[in-house]
Amino acid sequence: MGNDELMDIRRRLNEMRGHDKADKRWDLNLCEDVVREEIARRMADGRLALEIKSDYVVQQSGNVAIEYECRGKPSGITTTKAAYWWIFFSGRWYYDEVSVIIETDRLRRLARHYYKAGCVASGGDDNATKMVLIPKEALLDLGR
C-alpha cells in the first residue's frame, strides 16, 4: 500500500467515526490505531516524507515562520512533497521541548489564511526569503 492510499484510509476512517466525536466501536478504533502506527512507522523509517523545521525566535515573535518563496521562486510550504511537517519550538525558552507534527495540507490551509491576512515577512540571507507568520497559538490550538 502506498502513502497516498494510507492517508486516504485515515481520512475515510475519520469520516466513518465522525470528526468531532469518539466512537465505541472497538473494530473502528483498532483500525484507526493500526493506521496511526503505520504512519508513525513510515515517518520513522523515512518512507513517509517528513519536513523538519526549527523556529528559534518563536518565543520573541509569538509566530512560527513558514517559508513559501526564496529568491523569487516558490520554496518551502509551496513546493514540499512531505506529508507532514514537524515544527520544533527552539531557542532559550523552549529548548526543542515543544513541537507540533501537522499534516502538510492543514499547514498549507493555515499558511494561506495568514498570508491573506497579510502576516508575511522577509528574512534569511539578503532578506531573500519570504515567510508567512503563523501565530504559535494557531499551531498549538489545532481544535479550531
N, C-alpha and C positions, 0 to 999 in steps of 0.2 A: 504494500500500500504506500502510495506517495504522500508527501507532506500536504499537498493541496487536498487530497482525499481525507486525510486525518483531520485537518482543520474544518472541512465540511461536515464530517461526522460530529465534531464538537459542537458546531453551530446547530445541527439538527437535533442533537440531544438537548441543548438549551431550549430550543423551541418546544420540544416534547414536554419538558418539565414546566415550562412557563418561566419567563425570565426573572420574575420577582418573587418566586416562592420556592420553598423547599418541597421535596417530594418524598412520600413514604414508600414508594415502590423500590424495594431493595435491588431489583434487577436493573432499573434505570440508574440508581446510584452507583452500582458496581460498574456498569458500562462507562459512566462519566469518570469514575476514578481510574479505570484502566486507560482511557483516552488521555487523561491528565498526566498519568505516569509515563505514558509513551511520549507525550510532548516534552516532558522534563528530560527523559532519557535521550531523546533526539537532540535537545539543546546541549546536553552534557557531552555527547559524543560527536557533535558537530554536524549531524545530518539535518538539523533544522537550524537555519541561519539565525544568529542572534547578534544584534548590534550592541556593543558595549560602549557606554558614554559616561564620563565623569564630569560633574559640574563643580568647580572649585569656588565659585562666588555665589552659590545659591543662598548661603546664609546672609550675605550682604544685600543681594539684589531681591531676594524672595522669588526669583524666577529661575527656571531651567531654560537655557538657550539651546534651541534645536536648529542646526544648520539646514538651510534649504538652497543656498547658492554660494558659489565661490568663483571669484574672478569672472563673473558674468555668465557662468554655466551652472545648470542645475547640479545639486550635490546633496549629500546628507539625506534627510527625510524624503526628498523629492525623487532620489534615484535608488535608494536602498532596496535590496532584494530580501532583506531579513524579514522573517515572520514576526519577530519580537524585538523590542529594544529593552535593554537592562540599563537603567539610569541610576548611577551611584551619586548620592549627595556627598561630596567630598569637602575638603577644607577643614579649618580648625574646629568648627562646631560639630560637624557630622562624622568626620574621620572614616568615611565609607561604611558607617554602621547603619545607614538608612539607604534603602534602594527601592526601586519600583521596576517591576517587569510588566511591560504593557505591549499588547498586540500592536503591530505597526499600523494597521488600518485605523485603530482607535486613536493612536498618537497623531496620525495624519488628520483625522477629524478635529482633534483638539487644536493642532497647529493651524489648520485652516480657519477655525473660529477666531483665534487670537491674531492671526495675520490680518483678517478682515477688520478686526477691531483696532488695527494699527500698532499692535505690540511687536515691533520689529526693532532690530539694532544691527549695527555693523561691528565687526571685530576681527581678531586674528591678525596675521601679517599684513601690513599695509591697509588694514581695515577692509580687506578684500572679501571677507566672508559675511554673508547676510544670514541673520538668525531671527527666528520668531521666538518671542519670550512667553513662556507658559508659566503662570503662577504655580509655585510648588503645591499650593493647596489643591489646584485642579488635578494634579497627578496623584496626590495622597487621598483626596476625597473623590474616588472614582465612581461613587454611587450615584452621582448626579446624572 
